[in-house]
Amino acid sequence: MKGKEHFKQFSRRYVQLMAAVLYNCNVKGFAEGKIWKGNSKGMCVPGLNCYSCPGAIASCPLGSLQSALISSKYKFPYYILGTILLMGLFLGRFICGFLCPFGLIQELLDKIPTPKIKKSNVTRGLSWIKYALLLIFAILIPVSYSAPGFCKYICPAGTLEAGIPLTIMQEKLRPMLGFIFSWKIFMLVSIVVLCIFAYRGFCRFICPLGAIYSFFQPISFLGIQVDEKKCTHCNACVRSCKMDVKRVCDRECIQCGECIKHCPEDAIHFGVRKLDRKKRILQIVVFALAVVIIIIGLNNNGFNDVKNKAIRLCYECIGIG
Amino acid sequence: MRKFKELFVVTVMSLSIVGLSACGAASESGEAQKSEAMTEESADTSAGSTVEESVDVSTETSVEAETEGSIKELSEGDKAPDFTAELVDGTEFKLSEHENEVVLLNFFASWCPPCMGEMPAFEKLKKDNIEGLSILCVNCMEDKATVDQLVKDEGYTFPIAYDVEGKIGQLYPTEGIPYTLVIKNGVIEKIYLGADGADKQYAEYKGAIDECMK
């Protein structure tokens, strides 16, 4: 009985851990400092996980999106867009709360006992930054300047998971380190400090992948839902939430389920969401669209395109070259 | 006390998962991702046979390379593996036919910004018209249509080869691109990893070529 309760209390942590380990289960890669070159790199994991990480066995959706957009003048990135659409439609920001290794790292950083920045209108305002970063660094820079903007200039996961381990393991990469690597180390340190003082600081203010998934929050198949009949509008859920949410399951909600524990009326549940007719139709339309463009993408050699990029080190992404 | 217990359980679990995954690398495809499984299924049922075939081929080759570890990265002083490449202009390039020359062999892709950044260096070297020098840029596994379009857009005049199935790339394994080799009399003289802009790379390559010509 005790074990069961323990699991109930920490089940999210286990799922996060399992996701992180599964994404990066190429143990041999860590030992040799070499990246995985198998076929699974043609698929994307849902969470943010650098594909230049020696352990990574699949691709990062955000990294693949950027590298696909770089060559979008030659080939429209159907496959990767469809994959993101499908993952967002099914899970929404559940991915952020449960399936993102970098989310796990941020939550562990939050365990460091320091004074924390409380959520306020200011932090809610700052949460719009990630949409700007998505537009500028993950879309406009790849399309117009042919550089994976977010990976190259910001992504702390790339530096942590790929840049640092690979340059430690592979001597021949070291002469290539330059200003961008120093900049990326600076970004990593700043983001780590941010996450120590603000719960999931990267996730709330910076992560473009979270921004993408937040668009799917209103229509995702799975999610947190409030039983309006039971709800007394006491607002305990929003007050107990550490993210910048204004109501349950809005764009900032990562579906972590913390509010379920705090609801005095037991009115919040996680599961397949009941939506009104209009949203149901939207769901079906998005689902059909996703399936169609994935099929187009696969016929268009999209799987191999994603794989071919992911089995080669992205020097720019890890801040060298 | 409870904290310790939590930490202990978490450590044991992660270790066991690492152990399990190390045993069967095949388990990676069994990841519990509904969405991925769906994409896979739709791929199997609806995608054209060409896609599947090409996927299969690459599985075999990459798995072989991975498990056997027989394909080692080349180093300076090694013999350059021979290959025959199909060029964008319709001709063929056979490395062994250039045995008495210096060959500048580069691997690139259109999606690789550092690669595209150094392409003008090859153009400039081509315009220099150095006697006894052959330049060949091998594309990394992109569709022919993409490569054709790229060459048309950028107006490259130096020889560019297709390598749709990665056969040439396999002979010259590398962790990343751009990857450039200077080959003299069939022996690798110099290897460059990465690129730092066209001007710097031009100076580097020119220096290495001049050294070989001495």
Chai-1 contact restraints between the chains, C-beta under 6 A:
chainA,res_idxA,chainB,res_idxB,connection_type,confidence,min_distance_angstrom,max_distance_angstrom,comment,restraint_id
A,L17,B,S14,contact,1.0,0.0,6.0,A-B,restraint_1
A,V21,B,S14,contact,1.0,0.0,6.0,A-B,restraint_2
A,V21,B,I17,contact,1.0,0.0,6.0,A-B,restraint_3
A,L22,B,E31,contact,1.0,0.0,6.0,A-B,restraint_4
A,C25,B,S21,contact,1.0,0.0,6.0,A-B,restraint_5
A,V27,B,V18,contact,1.0,0.0,6.0,A-B,restraint_6
A,V27,B,A22,contact,1.0,0.0,6.0,A-B,restraint_7
A,K37,B,S62,contact,1.0,0.0,6.0,A-B,restraint_8
A,K37,B,E66,contact,1.0,0.0,6.0,A-B,restraint_9
A,G38,B,S62,contact,1.0,0.0,6.0,A-B,restraint_10
A,N39,B,T59,contact,1.0,0.0,6.0,A-B,restraint_11
A,S40,B,E28,contact,1.0,0.0,6.0,A-B,restraint_12
A,S40,B,S29,contact,1.0,0.0,6.0,A-B,restraint_13
A,M43,B,E36,contact,1.0,0.0,6.0,A-B,restraint_14
A,I57,B,E28,contact,1.0,0.0,6.0,A-B,restraint_15
A,S67,B,W111,contact,1.0,0.0,6.0,A-B,restraint_16
A,I70,B,W111,contact,1.0,0.0,6.0,A-B,restraint_17
A,S71,B,S110,contact,1.0,0.0,6.0,A-B,restraint_18
A,S71,B,W111,contact,1.0,0.0,6.0,A-B,restraint_19
A,Y74,B,T146,contact,1.0,0.0,6.0,A-B,restraint_20
A,Y74,B,Q149,contact,1.0,0.0,6.0,A-B,restraint_21
A,L86,B,S35,contact,1.0,0.0,6.0,A-B,restraint_22
A,M87,B,S35,contact,1.0,0.0,6.0,A-B,restraint_23
A,F90,B,S35,contact,1.0,0.0,6.0,A-B,restraint_24
A,S146,B,P113,contact,1.0,0.0,6.0,A-B,restraint_25
A,A147,B,P113,contact,1.0,0.0,6.0,A-B,restraint_26
A,M176,B,G194,contact,1.0,0.0,6.0,A-B,restraint_27
A,I294,B,T39,contact,1.0,0.0,6.0,A-B,restraint_28
A,I295,B,S42,contact,1.0,0.0,6.0,A-B,restraint_29
A,I295,B,S46,contact,1.0,0.0,6.0,A-B,restraint_30
A,L298,B,A43,contact,1.0,0.0,6.0,A-B,restraint_31
A,L298,B,A47,contact,1.0,0.0,6.0,A-B,restraint_32
A,L298,B,V51,contact,1.0,0.0,6.0,A-B,restraint_33
A,N299,B,A47,contact,1.0,0.0,6.0,A-B,restraint_34
A,N299,B,G48,contact,1.0,0.0,6.0,A-B,restraint_35
A,N308,B,M141,contact,1.0,0.0,6.0,A-B,restraint_36
A,K309,B,W111,contact,1.0,0.0,6.0,A-B,restraint_37
A,R312,B,G176,contact,1.0,0.0,6.0,A-B,restraint_38
A,R312,B,I177,contact,1.0,0.0,6.0,A-B,restraint_39
A,L313,B,E175,contact,1.0,0.0,6.0,A-B,restraint_40
A,L313,B,G176,contact,1.0,0.0,6.0,A-B,restraint_41
A,Y315,B,G176,contact,1.0,0.0,6.0,A-B,restraint_42
A,Y315,B,G194,contact,1.0,0.0,6.0,A-B,restraint_43
A,G321,B,P114,contact,1.0,0.0,6.0,A-B,restraint_44
A,G321,B,G194,contact,1.0,0.0,6.0,A-B,restraint_45
